[in-house]
Amino acid sequence: MAEGIPALQKLAAELRAEADRVVVVGAGGAALSAEIFAGAFPPIAGFPRLSVLDSTEPSAVAAAASELDFGRTIFVVASRTGSPLETGLLFDYFWDAAVRRLGDEAAGRRLIVVTEEGSAFATAAAKRGARGLLPADPGTPSVFGPLSNFGLVPAALTGWDVGELLERARAMAEACRAPGAENPGLLLGAALGAEALGGCDKLTFCGSAALRPFETWIEALIASATGKEGKGIVPIGGEPLGGPEVYGSDRFFARIEMADAADTGADHRLATLVEHGHPMAGFILKDPLDLGAEIFRWQFAAAVAGQLLAVNPFDEPDLADGRARISRILSGSAAEASVAEAASADAFPRLLASIRSGDYFAISAFLPQRPSIEGPLEALRLAVRKARRVATTLGFGARVEQVAGQLHKGGTARGAFLQLTGAPAGDVAIPGRPWGFATVFAAESDADLEGLAARRRRAARVHLGADVEKEIMNLAASVEREAAA
C-alpha cells in the first residue's frame, strides 16, 4: 500500500479545497474500515469531515441527503466485488441526487470508487466519469480492509497521515514475525483462542466512546474470522461495565484506550473483575496514528484464533445465503413461514425462558437509530444481562448482519436473537427500482429471521406500535418482573 501513498496524498490535496464532507457509501467491511477514521477523533482542521452511510433505513437515507451540500461533498463508493445490494442501491440513489443538482460531469468529478478491476462498480465508475478509480485487493476479505484502500482513501482525504499510519502498521507486522510470547499478535490470538476453547468465549470491549468505531470493526473481524462451523468467539461491544455479580465465567475483557484518556473509573472496575478471575487484555495508544499498529495486531490475532479453533479465518461461508434471501423477497416472493412463527405472541417470553448460562442475547433493531430509541434498548439489554447473567449485544438494521451475521448464522448455537421492527415513518424512492428503501429494509429483516430459522437458531420478533420507546421499556419491565417472580 505504501507505493500508492504519494498519489493518494496528491488526490487529497486537490480535493481539500473542493469539499467540506467526504461520505463513504458502502457496507460490511468497507464501511467499517472507513468508520474507524470517521468516528474515533475530532475532524482535522482544514480538511473535510468524514461520515459513513451504510443504512437502508429510510429516515437515515433521507436525513443524509437533506443535510449534504452536494457541490461540497466527495462520495467514496467502496465495495470489493461490487455485488452487495445495499451499496449498489445507495450508490444509485446518491448518484441520481448529485446529477439532478450538479449535472453529469460535475457529479462525476465528485465521485471516487474503490473496487476490484472489472467489477460492476468499476464499470459504473467509468460510465459515470468518476474522478478516481482506486483498486481493492481481490485477495483481501473486506473486513481485513482498514489498511487497504477501504480505510486509507477516506483517511487520506480527511487529513490523516496515512504514510505514518502504515509505518506503524509495518513495525507491528515486523514484531509479529517474532517467536512465541515476543510476538504481540500471536500472544493475543493465542489467548483469545485458548480461552474460547476453555469456554471463555465472550470477548467484551470496554474502552472509551472515542474508540467505539474501532471496537466495532474488531467485533466484525472476530465474528467473521471465528464464527463458523458451529464455533466462534462472540464479541460484545457497547455493554456498560457492571460488577462481578452480573457476569458468568465466559467473559474475556479487552480495553483499548488512549494514553491521555480521562479516568472514568473503568480501571478500578476492571481490576475488580480480574480479581474475580476474569481474563483481560489492555492496550494503550499514544496517539491516533497508533491505530495502524493496533489494526494489524488484531488482524494477526484473529487469524491465530481462527487457526486454534480449526476454522478458516478468511472466509464468510454463511453470508451469501442472506443476500440471496433478500433478493428473493424483493423479487416478490413471500417471506417463509418461520418469520410469522417468530412473531407469535408468546415468542419473546419463550425466547427469554430458553436462555441459559453461557448463552448470549442479541438484539437486532430494525428501527431508526436515534438516541430516544437507543436509551430504551440499552435498558432492555441490561435487564436481560441482570436477569440471566449472560452477555448481550445490540445492533441496528442490516449492520447487525455486516458485523455479526457470519457468527449468528455459522457460529455456536448459544445465541438467543430478538428482532425488533416497527412501521416505517415514510419511504424513499430508489431510481430505476419498483420499490423504495422501506421495502428493502423490511426485506433485510425478513431475510435475517429466515436465515436464523434455517439454522435452527432461537429467535423472536416483536413488532412495535406507534410509541416505540415506551413499548421497548415495557419489554424491559417484563424481563425485570419475570426475574423477580
Secondary structure, 3 states (H helix, E strand, C coil): CHHHHHHHHHHHHHHHCCCCEEEEEECHHHHHHHHHHHHCCCCCCCCCEEEEECCCCHHHHHHHHHHCCHHHEEEEEECCCCCCHHHHHHHHHHHHHHHHHHCHHHHHCCEEEEECCCCHHHHHHHHCCCCEEEECCCCCCHHHCCCCHHHHHHHHHCCCCHHHHHHHHHHHHHHCCCCHHHCHHHHHHHHHHHHHHCCCCEEEECCCHHHHHHHHHHHHHHHHHHCCCCCCCEEECCCCCCCHHHCCCCEEEEEEEECCCCCCCHHHHHHHHHHCCCCEEEEEECCHHHHHHHHHHHHHHHHHHHHHCCCCCCCCCCHHHHHHHHHHHHCCCCCCHHHHHHCCCCHHHHHHHHCCCCCEEEEEEECCCCHHHHHHHHHHHHHHHHHHCCEEEEEECCHHHHHHHHHHHHCCCCEEEEEEEECCCCCCECCCCCCEHHHHHHHHHHHHHHHHHHCCCEEEEEEECCCHHHHHHHHHHHHHHHHHC
